[in-house]
Amino acid sequence: MTDDDLLVRPTPAVRHILIACLGIHFSQQASGIDAVVLYSPSIFQKAGLKSKNDQLLATVAVGVVKTLFIVVGTCVVDRFGRRALLLTSMGGMFLSLTALGTSLTVIDRNPGQTLKWAIGLSVTTVMTFVATFSIGAGPVTWVYCSEIFPVRLRAQGASLGVMLNRLMSGIIGMTFLSLSKGLTIGGAFLLFAGVAAAAWVFFFTFLPETRGMPLEEMESLFGSYTANKKKNVTEEGTEVVEEH
C-alpha cells in the first residue's frame, strides 16, 4: 500500500471514491456555512435588526438550531440513508440561500425603509439554512467519507478530505467580508446558492447510497461514476452488483 494507490495510479473505484470525498468536503464549506456562523451578527444587522440584543438573541438561536439539528441528523442517518439526507440537506440549503440572498438584496436596495417581510424572511432563512445544513451536509459528510475508502487507503483518503475541508473553511472565513463588499451581502449568498445547486447535482450524480453496506465492500459501489449502482443479494445468497 502506497500513496500511489490513491493519487498516482488509483483504480477506477478508488478514483471515484476520492472525487466523491473531496467533492463533499468542498461543497460543505463552499456553500457558506462558516460565513453564516462566524458573521451572524453582521448578517442580522444588514438584515435590519438594529438592536444589539436582537442581534445577540438571533445569533444564539443560530447556535441552538445548529446543535439541535445535528443531533436529529445523527439519529436519522441510518434510517433514511446518507444520500437522501445529503440531497435533502443541500436542496434545503439552496432554497434558503436563494431566499436569504434575495431578501438581503431587497433590503440593501431600499435604504431607509423598514421592510418587515424582508427582515423576517432574512432571519427565518438563516435559521432554515443552518437547520438543513446540520441535518445532512454537516454530520453526514464526515460519516460518508470515513466509510467509503477501502481499509488500506482510509487514513490517507480521509486526511485529504479533512485538509480540503479546513482549507475551504479558512478561505470562506477570511474572504466573506471582502466578498460581501464586492458583490453586496445579498450577492454573496446568491453565489453560495449557486455552489449549493452545483453540489446537489454532484451528489445526485456521483454519490451512491452506502447505508447498510459492510465497510469491506464499499469499494464495489464505486467505479462507474454514477450513483445508480446497487448491490443486491440473489435467492442463492450470491451478491450481484448491478449498474443502471
N, C-alpha and C positions, 0 to 999 in steps of 0.2 A: 504494500500500500504506500503510494507516494502522492505528493501534491499534483503530479502529472495526471493522476486518475481523475482529478476534479477539474483542473483548469486547462491543461495542455491537450491531453488525449482522453477526454471523457467519453463514455458510451452515450448513445442517444438518450437513454433513460436518465443517466446522471446529468447530462446537459440540460434536459428538460426540468429536472428537479432543481438544479442550480438557478435556472431562469425563473422558475416559479418562486423560489425562496427570495431571491433578490427583488423580484417584482413586487411581492407582498410587502417586504420591508420598506422599499422605496415608496410605495403607494400609501402605506400607513402614515408616514411622516410628511410626504409631499402634498397630502391633501389638507394640511394646515392645522392639525390638532394642537401642536405646540404654540402656534400663533394665538389660538383661542385661549389656551390655558395660561400662557405667560402674559398675555396682554389683555386679559378680560376687562380690567378697569378702564383702559383706554378705549376698548371697543364699546363698552357701555356708555362711556362719556360721549363718544361720537354718535352713539345711537340716540342720545337725548336725555340720559339720566344725569342730571346736573348735581344732585345731592351726593356728597361723598358717602353718606350712609347707604343710599340706594345702590351705589356702585359696589360698596363692600358686601351688602346683602346678596346682590346678584352674583358676585364673584364667589361667595361662599356657596351659593346654590349650585354653581357650576361644579365645584368640588364634590358636593353631596351627590349630585346626579351622576357624575363620573364614577364615583365609588359604588353607588347602588347598582348601576347597570353593568359594571364589570362583574359584580357578584352574580347578577342574573345571567350574563353571558357564560360565565364559568359553569353555572349549574345546568344550562340547557345545551351546551356544546355537543354532548354525546347523544342527546335526544334528537336534535334537529340536524346535526352534521356540520362539519366545518364549512363546506362550500355554500350551503344555504345561508348560514349566518354571515359569511363574508359578503355574499351578494346582497342580502337584505341590508346589512350594515352600510355598504358602500352606496347602495341606492338611496338610502335614507340620508346619508351624508351629502350626496349630490343635491337632493331636493332642498335640504336645509341650507347648504351653502349658496345655492341659487337664490333662494328667498332672502337670505341674510344679505348677500351682495346687492340684490335689487333694492331692499328696504334702506340700506345704508346709502346707496346712491341717491335715492329719492330724498332722504333727509339732507344729504350733502348739497343737493341742488336747490333746496328750499330753505336757505338760511333765514333765521328769524321767525320761522313758523314752527308751531308745535304740532307735529303730525302724530297724534296719539296712535293711530293704527300702525304707522311705520315703526314707532318706538316699540309698541307691543310685539310686532312681528319680529323685530330685531332681537329682542330679549328672548322671545319664545324659540326662535330658530337657533340661537346659540345653545340653548338647552337641548333641543332635539338633535342638533349636530353632535354634541358631547354624548348624549344618550345612545344614538345609533352607532357612533364610533366605539363606545365602551361595550356594547353588546356583541360586537363582532370583530371589527378590524383591530381593536385594542388587544384583547386577550387571545383571539384565535390565531393571529399572526404568529405568536410565539409557540402555540401548540402545534400548528401545522408544520412550521419549519423545523421543529425539533423532532418530528416523527417521520418525515418523508425521506431523509437521506439514508442510504444503506449504512449499516453499522460501521463499516470500515472508513467511511468518509464523514460521519456525523459531526465529529468535533470540528473539523476544518470547515465544512459547509455551514454549520450553524454560526460559527465565528464570523464568517464573511457576511452573513445576514445581519448579525448584530453590529458589525462595523459600519455597514451601509446605513443601518437604522440610526445609529448615533451620529453619523456624518450628516445625514439629511436633517436630523433634529437640530443640530448646530447651525446648519445653513439657514433653515427656516427661522430659527430664533434670532439669528443675527441680521437677517435681511428683511424681516417683516416690516419694520418701521420705514425703511427706505422704499420698500415695495409699495406700501400704502401711500407714501408721499408721491411716488411716481405714477401710480395707477389710480389713486384715490383708494380709500379703505374698502369701498364697495367693489372697486375693480379688482383688488387683491383677492377678495373672497370669491368673486366670479372666476378668477384664474384658478383658485383651488377647486372650484366646482368643475372646471374643465378637467383637472387632474383626476378628480373622483370619477367622472364619467369615463375617462380612458381606463382607469383602474377597474371599473365594473366590467368593461368589455374584456380586459385582460383576464380577470378572474373567471368570467363565463367561458372564455375560450380555452384557457390553458390549465385550469386547476381542477383535477378530478377529485371526487369525494373520497376521503380516506377513513371515514368512520367505520369502526369495526374490523379494519384490516390489521393483521399481525404486523409488527414493526419489520420483521424479517422479510415480508412480502410486499412492502410498499413500492419497491422499485418496479414491480411488474405493472403498476398502474401508469407508469410514465414511459415516454419514449416516442409517442406518436404525435406529440404537440397538440393534443386535443383533450378536452375534458371528458369526452364521451367514450371512456374506456372502462369497462366493468369486468369484475372477476366474479363469475358465477360458479356454483357447485352443481355438478350433474347428479342424477339419481344414484350413480355408482360411486359418488364421493370424489370424483376427479374434478379438480379446479380448472376452469377454462377461462381464458382471457378473451373477451370479445371487444372488437372495435366497431363503432357505429359512425 
